[in-house]
Amino acid sequence: MAPTAPNRFPTPPALGDHCALFLDVDGTLLDFQDDPTSVRLPEGGLDTITRLAAQLDGALAVVSGRPLKALDLVFAPLTLPAAGMHGQELRGAPQVPRTVPAEALAALRREATVLSHRYPGVLVEDKGSNIALHWRAAPRAAEPLRDLAARHLPQLTGYRLQPGDHVLELVPSDVDKGRAVRRLLEQPPFAGRTPVFVGDDLTDEYGFEAANSAGGWSVLVGRRANSHAMYALPDVAAVHAWLQASLQDA
């Protein structure tokens, strides 16, 4: 993709009742931590999301690289419409049948685990059909992990490398957050609404592009020189403040 938006982004407007809201999770609703399983929503965050989902008649979904099971732990006891693993899992939709290159993934997992012992802090996140290699706590491991993933990619037929914030994930080539948004927009309660996608990472550019092309708009969290986003917010705290301000009874 070739991002086309300018380097400076205005602050997003408040959400209207006609919007369908799609939220990334890590780096958008949650601050990053070395261990992704340890992060929690800020105080009051779950209440805001619950009330906003009701205000939008249920047209609020989370779209994340996390599996659905991990997303449900973050938002419990709330069960939101959700796309997990970059859209490979879609709540309420039939699973797309695919052949997983199990042996090739296992070989990558073994070598990545060896590398994690050489570079303490590396996290090898096994999602079953996806593998994510995290180096936030071990910056020196970035290049070795990139080299490892690139070397194994030819054996992973039908997969691509998905870069992120201190992470590189190997995912099926036909999966991304933009496709997930488009599938959700085909069904109630999202159909016929103005899509709004909020995210921080390179993986979210697919969601930005999908929302924009469907007549909606998009919000980048943080700073990036080039992006498809139309608006921006500086950080996770600003996202929660913006969501709170969009509540009619706030």
N, C-alpha and C positions, 0 to 999 in steps of 0.2 A: 504494500500500500504506500501511497505517496501523500503524507499529510499536507494539507493546503492552508490551514488556518494561520493567521498571523501570530507573532510571538507574544502579543499582549492581548489579554482576554478580559472583558468586562465581568462584573459580578452578576450571577444569574438572577432572574426575577423570581418572585415567589411562585410556587406551584399553583396552577388552577385546578378546579374540580374535574376538568376535562382531560387531565394529564394521566398517562400511564408511566409510573416511575420504576426505573430499573437501576438497582444499586449494586455496584461492586462491594466487596466486603473488606479485604485486607488493604490497608492504605487509604480506605475511603470511610468506612464505618469503624474500623479498628486500627489502632496504631501498630506498627510493625514491632515484633519481638523476635529474638533469636529462635525461640521455639513457638511456631504458629499455634500449637495447641494450648498455650498458656494465656492467650489474649482474651480480654473480656470487653463487652460494650461499656462505654462510660456511663456513669450514674445518670439515670433518666432516659438513656438512649432507647431502651426497649419500649418504654411507655410512649415516647414520641413516635416510634415506628408503628406501634400498635394503633395509636390514634390516627396517624396519617393514612395507614392502610384502610381504616374504616371510612375516613373522609373521602378517599378515592374509590370507594365501593369495592375494595379488594384488589385494585389495579396497582399493586406494589409488589415487585419481585426482586429477589437477590440473584445476581448472576456472578458466579465465582469460579475460581479454579479449585476450590475445596469440593470434596464429595458431599452429596446431600446429607449423609449422616453427620458429618462434621458441621455443616451449616445449621442443622437442627439443634446441635448442642449449643451453638452460639446464641441462637434466638429462642431457646426453650423458655417457657412452654408454648411460645408462639410457633405455629407452623405456617410459613409463608410460601406462596408460589416461588419456585426456585429452579435455577439451572445450575447444576454442579459440574465440576470438571470441565469448565469452559463450554458447557452446553452438551457434553456427552450424556449427562443425566438430566432429564427434564421431568419435574414432578407432574404426574398426571398424564404424561404422554408415553406411548409405547417405546420401549428401548429399541434403538436402531441396531439390528443384528450386524455384527462385525467379527472378523477373524483376528484374534489377538496373537501376535508373534511371541508366544510365551517363552520359547527358548532364547530368543534374542533379547527379550526384556530381562530374563533371568541372568544372562551373561553380563549385561550392562549393570544390573543391580549388584552382582558380585564384585565387579571391578570398582564400582562407585563406593561400595562398603570398604574395600581395601584402602581406597584413597581417603575415606573419612578417618581412618585410623592414622594416616600420615599427616592429615591436617585436622586436628581437633577443632570441633565447631561445625564441620560440614554436616548437613542433615540430608540424608537420602530418604525422600518421602515416597513410599510405595503406595500408589492409589489403585493397584490392580492392573488396569490396562494403561495407566500413565505412570511415569516416574518423574519426579521433580527433584532437582539437585540444588540445594540451598547453600550459599556461602556467606550469609550476612555476618555470622560470627567467626568466619575464617576467610578474610578477603584475599589472602595469598593463594587460596585454592581456586579462584575464579578461572584463571586460564587453564589449569589442569583439568577442571571439570568441563569447560567448553571443549577442550581437545578430546576428552573422553567421549562426550556426547556426539561430537562430529564424527569420530571414528566409528561409533556404533550405528549411526543413523543409516548407512547403506544396508545393514542387515534388518532394519526395522521397516519392512515394506508398508507403504501407506501411512507413514508417520512424518512429522515435521518437527523442527526445533522451535519452541515458543519461548523467547527471552522475556524476563520479567525483572523486577526489582531485587537484585542479588539472588536470582534464581533462574534456572534454565530447565524447561520441562519438555519432555518428549510426548507429543500428543498426536492422535490421528489427524491426518491432513484435512479431513472433511469436517472438523470440529473447530468452532470459534464462537466468541460471545455474540458476534453480529448475527450469525445463523440462529443462535438461541433466541435473541430478541425478535427476529422475524417470525420464528415459530410461535412464540408467545403472542405476538400481535395478531395472529390468525384466529385466536380463540378468546372467549370471554374470560375475565372481564376486561381484557386489554384491547380487543378489537374495536376500531372506530375512535380510539383516543389518540391524543398527541403524545408520542413517546419522548421520554426524557431519560437519558442515560448519564450516570455519574460514576466516574472511575479515575484511577490515578496512574495505571500502569500501561505498558505497551499492549498488553492483552486487551485493554479496554478500548483501544483505537477501533477495533472491529465493532464494538457496541456503539461508539460515537458515530461512526459512519452509517450504521444501520438506522439509528434514531434520526439522524439528519436527513437521510434519503427518504424516510417515511413521513417527512413533514414536521418532525419534532426538533429537539435541540439537545445539546450535550454539555457536560460540565467536567472539566479537568480538575483534579485535586492535586495541588502542588504546582510545580513549575516544569515545563518542558519547552524547548525552543520551537518545536513544530508539533502540531497536533490537529486532528479533525475537530476538536472541541470548539464550541462557540463561546463558552463562558469558563470561568475558573474560580475556585475557592482555594485558599492557601494551605489548608491542612484539615485533619480529621475533626478537630474542634469546630472549625468553621462550617463543615458539612452538617454537624449536629445542630449548630445554631441556625443554619439556613432551614433545615427540616423543621425545627421548632417554630421558626418564624412563619412557615407555610401553614401552620395549624390555624384554622379559623377561630378556634376558641382559646388560643394561646394567651 
